[in-house]
Amino acid sequence: MDVLKRNNVTISGKGKQPMLFAHGYGCDQNMWRLITPAFENDYQIILFDHVGFGKSDITAYNQTRYNSLKGYAEDVLEICQELDLTNVIFVGHSVSSMIGVLAAIKEPTLFDKLVLVGPSPRYINDGNYEGGFSSEDIDGLLESLDSNYLGWSSAMAPVIMGNPNRPELGEELTNSFCRTNPEIAKDFARVTFLSDNRADLSKLKTKSLILQCSEDVIAPMSVGEYMHQHLPDSEMMVLEATGHCPNLSAPEETIQAIKKFLQNQTLFMSKVEEVS
Amino acid sequence: MDYTEVIEESAEDLYEHAPCGYLSLLPNGTIVKINHTLLNWLGFERAEVLNVKKFQELLPIGGKIFYETHYAPLLKMQGFANEINFDLLSKERIPLPVLVSTTQLKDEAGKPILYRTTVFNITDRKKYEQELLHAKRKAEEATQIKAEFISTISHEIRTPLNAIIGISDLLLKTHPTSSQLEYLNILKQSSDNLLNLINDILDLSKIEANRVTLEEKEFNLRDLLSGILYSYNLKAEEKGLALQLQIDEGIPDFLLGDSVKIGQVITNLLGNAIKFTEKGSVTIAAQVKSTKQDAVAVLFKVTDTGIGIPEERQELIFEEFTQGTSDTHAKYGGTGLGLSISQKIVSLYGSKIKVKSESGKGSEFNFILKLKKATGNKTVSDEIVIQADESIAGVKLLLVEDNPINVFVVEQYFKDWGIEYEVAESGLKAIEKINQHDFDLVLMDLQMPGMDGYDTTHWIRNLPEIKYQQLPIIALSASAKYDLVEKMESSGLTDFVGKPFKPEELHSKIAFYTSKKRRALRDKEKLKLTIFDPATVINKQPAFSLNRLQEMKDLSNREARKLAEIIIDNLEEYKNKFAATLNDKRKADFIFLGHKMRVDIDLLDATNLLEYINIGKRILDEPEYSKADVNILIQAFNQEAKSIAAALREELAKLELK
């Protein structure tokens, strides 16, 4: 199994310390394109697509492996192993935040810091916990995925492309970013929105930053606060940006927040070294 | 006349009353302009929406998630998004299915300032779509049901057919008269044909129901092709045909692919070629078409000098139940399913069988398969070497089969082969018998009332003694193997023989799994792994002593008791850690555990525990260690810890009495 091909791993940047960016649900590594240039000079930038998204190897999809976020966390660890990465700064958006947390719990020595953009340990309300959704809401999303044209056309694309009598149908489809395999997207939606990783939070030993948007339906403020309370060594920063993708809607603010977090740490580290 | 005003007014009118909805949104989704058409569809007053509502607030919650996770990122990345399907909620919360297209307007600095959105009402289209989807699902379901029906029926047909073929094979061995021999041969041939037909129909229905998947296993293409050729040697000789095999030297020895299905295609093409060729030659060729670092495209060709296929029928022969000419069937027999199945198998590889042929001059069938290269680390169990000539007399075998006719047929062969066998008519009886006698092999019918073959196998595998985990259990079933692989693995079946079985196949599998050679091989493997021989730890006598503990006279009763209790607790912890660290291959933790146990081991003189720790260390140095053996070691460790704890408890009880 070629891990780098499976996850369409791309590497750039002039620095030494690796920054591993993991895209969230519904998109692919393209969603980092406004963020990564700001880190190119000082870090090694590693991007990848989860299996079933972007240009990953869809044939590597396996329902058993990917029926929990742990399978995706394994992929992250395998990428680290394949590239021999250590001291990794993991930047995860949305569900990939939790994937990063799970990976760092399993192999704490590989990771330096985690940046969690719009994280949520559980999306569905449970007793006093307000995740923001009910389980019926998630059925609504699955329906939406089912009926959606973006998904529909990717589902039909192989049929259409494979029809030699109608070559005019084989042209590139217009919505060319964030291509997802509709069946896998549905599985991933289930895995994502039905996951409950609240019990894992206290196990994280790596330092983390929670980037919380001001108005985020997917990960509301209460969830960000819950994360902050339960992640042992975490900082939280509330962004002015609204929505669920500050990396796209407010890249500058997002970059500044990440830089501040990383620099503070570096300053602190060098002080410690001086003392010793 | 000045039309400017009229035009301007009518532009406004066009905007407001266009047959589609128009929206202008701020980057955060706030609606700053909306046309009358859309307001009308949704039942809102302009004031209720303008600068008040955001676009995403018009969406039901599932749509909101989709908006945030798919639509918004897409729009921000490419500056537009086309034909995204949403349901918009009207004032009465009634969903309106729409297609939404949006473009981004940017200021001079390239910052998005406004989104312009067009909304198409697709209520009707949605209804059609749902009907289509519904029809598609229903059709798929029907195909599924059909496939299941065919599978059940063919199973029902195969069971009596099993008896017919089996008995006619047996009759052939009873020195029949020449006319009886003739009848028997016809009986045999007809039943064989019937079986082939049923197999073909089953294959076809499976492929149609999308229930066939390609396996990716290592195989040797040279061996596969020469094996197929060899099996047709006799037939070709009878007809006086030259059989040739040409394999490119550039073809790697080991490839990854579904050798069973590739073999099925080649067998079919070769069988046809021989069938339709009266003189001349038949050739199988495999050539490298192109090669990459990790894969190779192989061109397979089966060429003959036979009757050929008229051009107008060359496309048709791949369809079900059609043959080269309308009188082909009368002359040559066959069903016309083979090519259709072969074509479908090849299409699973994303390729196609092509035909070049001229009437009376011969035919060439070719196809290209892209196959990954393999390393050649084949495991022993994958390789069933034909061992038909090896004697299996004296093998102790348990036959688990509920159908008396099948029992009768199989029995005749067992007697012939000198097998010492027992019969169990049900799963429960099988377990009973297995507990009473030691068998070399179990032949297990899968479909039995009550406890079926899978359950029974599962049961046997879970018996506490290790030998039951190594006992070969071969499934005997009328279902095709395609269906079974997964279930076979999970229940612990070793291998599979189809029903009706070919006597040679059954013989060679029994020989393979019970052969002395294989046992010797296994022993050799064991010797190679000097690290640890599982046999040495199974049922080992406990080795420890409480003398030192008892001798500690300076300890008061209470302290001795406390010490014993601590050791009991420790043992419990060691048990867990021993298993966990070994299973997770955490070597450092395992070694640490060894240190930690040192005191207890010394105190108890627990030599077995010490040995197990040392074996564990060696195992962790060996990257590829068998999981089954690790489990044996863990079991042995647990057993020993249990014995020690029990002895300590007994000691505690004695102390209590004092």
Interface residues (C-beta under 8 A of the other chain):
Chain A: D2 G24 Y25 G26 C27 N30 M31 R33 S94 F133 D137 I138 D139 G140 L141 L142 E143 S144 L145 S147 N148 Y149 L150 W152 T174 N175 S176 F177 C178 T180 F193 D216 V217 I218 T242 G243 H244 C245 L248 S249
Chain B: P27 N28 G29 Q56 P60 I61 G62 G63 K64 I65 F66 E68 T69 H70 A72 P73 L74 K76 M77 Q78 A81 N82 E83 I84 N85 F86 D87 P97 L99 K126 E129 D294
